Amino acid sequence: MVRQAVAKNEGAKPVPASGATATPTVVESGGALLLTPDRGVNIGEPYDPRVMPGILAATPARVAVGRTGTRYRTNTMLRFRADHAAAKDAVLSEVDPELLRRLDLFEITSRAPDKPTFLQRPDLGRALSDEARAELTKRIPKAPTLVVIYGDGLSAAAINQHLPEFHGALLAALAARGIAHAPAFFVRRSRVKIMDEIARLTSAQAALFVCGERPGLGFADSLSAYYIYQPAAGATDADREVISNINPRGRPPAKAAGDVAVALERILRDKKSGVVFAS
């Protein structure tokens, strides 16, 4: 009933009754009403109609959405609320343990004991728990060429959706370049800098940390891949590099995995990463 009313209000065909064939432009496979487009369609006559398509193609941001009086139009507001809900879900949800088992990734934890603490105390997400340190000394051979680390970061949704494709492509790309690595693993409730401690603990030449990016109000499922060469105790973000915006609408996961392998090959060859200043 609600879907019928909203569809009528949006000017679309009514949703068919249960059992009937749904109209693809109105109902998606799950039976939910799709939000109608808002960018470039609610602004009346653009100042320069020839420029508008280029603006819309250049960014997924909320541009050219128009208004009614002093307020957003209904479809723009609904899209905003839907994106905000997706961002909150991405931050608060958990990475699926079954996914980790399927990819043969063992799991350890940071010092953050739960998700609320992890979000309120970033420092705890940057350090390994005592149990995790002990587990790594048993699981990871000493002085590997590379340690491959996955973490939830601030978007479990990104890991749940894209890790299978990224991980499979990464293993193939590393093998193609002859880059040996220790068994890959997952650190629950972890942040980027935890990779430095792991690299030092295992005496690895290089470390790769792939996690969910902080969600925006457009994408909530982006991965970022950070890599660093032999981080010292005082390593900063200037010592590491990153490939971000890894998602089907940005850099596709399989292609990004290839980019990461190329970058790892370079830092292992040059024995340095990040911003290096000439003396």
N, C-alpha and C positions, 0 to 999 in steps of 0.2 A: 504494500500500500504506500509506504513512504517512498520507495523507489519510483513508483508510478507518478506520485505527486511531484517529486523532484525532476523527473524526466520531462513531465509536462511543462514545468516552470522553466526548464532549460531549453525548451523548444525541440526536444528530441522525440522520436517515436516512443510510445509507451512501452514499458518492458512487458514481454509476453507473459501470460499466466504460467504457473508451474507446469512443467511438462512440455511446453511449447518451445520452439526454437528461438533462442535469444538473438537480438540484433547485435552484431559484433561491435558496432560503434557505440553502443550504449552499455552493454554488460560484458564484463570480462569473464574468464573461465571460472572464477570463484563465485560468480553471481553478484558481485558488487557493482554499483553504479560508477562508471568512469566520470571523472571531473572533466568538464568541457574546457577547451583551450581558453587561455586568458591573455596571453602575450600577443600584442598586435591586433587584437580583434575588438577591443572595447574602448578604443581611443578616438572614434569618429574619423575625421579626415586628418591624416598625419601632415605635419608641416612640409615634409619632403617625402612623398610616397616611394621614391626611387631609393632612398637611403634606408628605409625601414627594414627591408629584408636582410640587408647586410648587418644591421645592428642585432637583429634577432639571431642571425647565424653565428655571430661572434661570441655570444655568451649565453649560458643557461640562466643568468640572473633574472630577477623580476624587473624587467624593463618593458615599457610600452604596455602596461596593464590597464591603464585608464582608471577612472573612478566614477562614482555617482555622488554628486555633491562633494562633501569633504571625506568620503569614505571609499574604501576598496569596494569593488563589485563582489557579489557573493562567490563566484567561482574562484576569484583570486584569494579571498579570505579562506575558503575551504582548502585550497591548495597549500596555503601558508600553514594552516593548522595540521594538515596531513603530514607535511614535511617536518614540522616541529615534533609531532608525535613519533615519526620514524627516527629522528635524531635522538630523542630520549630513550626509545627502545634500544637503539644501537649501543648507547652508553651503559644502560642498566642491565641488558641481557647478558647471558653467559655463552661462551664457546661450547659447542656440543661435544661431550666426551666421546660419543660414538664416532664422530668425525675424526677425532684424534686416533682412535683405535683403528679405524679404517685406513688411515694414512700411516699407521705404524709409528706414531710419534709418542714417546713417553712424556709424562707430565710432571713438572715440579712447580713450586710456588714461590712468590716473593714474600717479603715480610708482612705484607698487608693481609690480615686474616679473613677479611670479607670485602664485598664490593663497596659498601658505604665508606669503610675505612680507606680503601684504595682511592676513592674519589676525593676524600677529604685530606689525605696524607700522601701527596705525590712522592715524598721521600721514601716511604715504605715500599712503593712499587719499583724503586730503583735499586733495591738490594735483595739478595737471595735470603731465603729462610735457612736456618741451620740444617734442616733436613734436606733442602735442595742442594746445598753445598756438598753434603755427604753423598747424595745420590749422584751428582755429577762426577765426583772423584771415582765412583765405581763404574759409571757408564761410559765416560769419555776417555779415550786413550790420551796419554800425556803428549803435549805438544803437537796437536793436529794442525794441518795446514789451514783448515777453516772450520768454524763452528756455525751451524745453521740453526737459528733460534726463531721461534714464532711466539708472539705474545698477543693478548687481547687488546692491549692499548685502550683506546677510547671508543672502539667500535667492534664489538663481538660479531655484529652482523656482517662486517667486511670479511672477517675470517671464515665465518660459517658459509658465506656465499662463494668466495673466490679462492680459498686456500687449496681445494683439490686441483683446480686448473693451474694455479701458480706453482704449487709444489711439484707436480708432475713435470711441468715444463722446466722448472729450475734444475731438478735432478738430471734431466736429459741434457740441458745446456752445460752444466758443470762437467758431466761425463764427456761431452764432445770436446771440451777444452782441457781435459786431463786434470781438472782441479779436484784433488782428494778432499774429503770432508768427513767429520765425525758424524755419528748418527744424529739426525735432526730431532728436535724436541720442542715442547711447548711450555712456556712459563705463564701460569695463570696469575692474573692481576699484576701485570708487569708494564713498566714504562721503558723508554728507549735506553736510558743510561745503564740499565741492568746488564746490557751487552758488554760493557767495559769490565765489570766484575767477572763475568763469565769468561771473557777472553783471558784475563789475568789468571784466574783460577786454573784454567786448563792449559795455560801457556800457548794458546793458539796464535798463529801468525796473523789471522784475520777473523773477524766476526761479522756475521750478517744477522740483522734483527728485522723481522717483518711483522708489522702490527696494523691494527685498525686505526685509521686517522680520526682525529677529532671531527665529528659530523658537523656539517653546515646545514643550512636550510635549503639545500638543493640536492646534495648527495650525502647519504649516511652510510655508504658501503665502500669507501675508498681504503685501499691499503697503502702503506708507505714502507719502503725497504731501505734501511740504514745499513751502512757498512763502514768498517774502520780497520786500520792496520795497527796491530800491536799497541793498544791504548795504554798509556801510562796512568798512574794513579790520579794525576791531575788533568786527565783528558777532558776537553770541552767539546761543544758542538762544532767548533772550528776544525776539530781533528777528524770528524766523520763526514760522510757524504750521504745523500738521500735521493731516491727516485720516488716521487709521490704521485698522487692522483691516479693510482692503479685501480681501474674499474672499467667496465665495458664502454663507458661514455668518455673516458679519458685515455689512459694507456692500458690497452687490454692486458689481463693478467699474464697470458702466455708470452706476449711480446715483451712485457716488462721483465719477466723472468730471464729472457735472453739478454736484455740490457744489463741486468744485475750481474749475470755471469761475465759479460764483457768487462764491466767495471771491476769485478773482483780479480779477474785476470790481470788487469792493469795495476791495481794497488799491490798485488803480490809480486808482480814483476818490478815495479818501481820502488817497492818497500816504503810506501808512504800513502797517506790519504788526507783529505780535507784541504784546508788552506795552508799552503806552505810558503813562508816568506823568505826571500833571499837574504842572506846575511851580508 
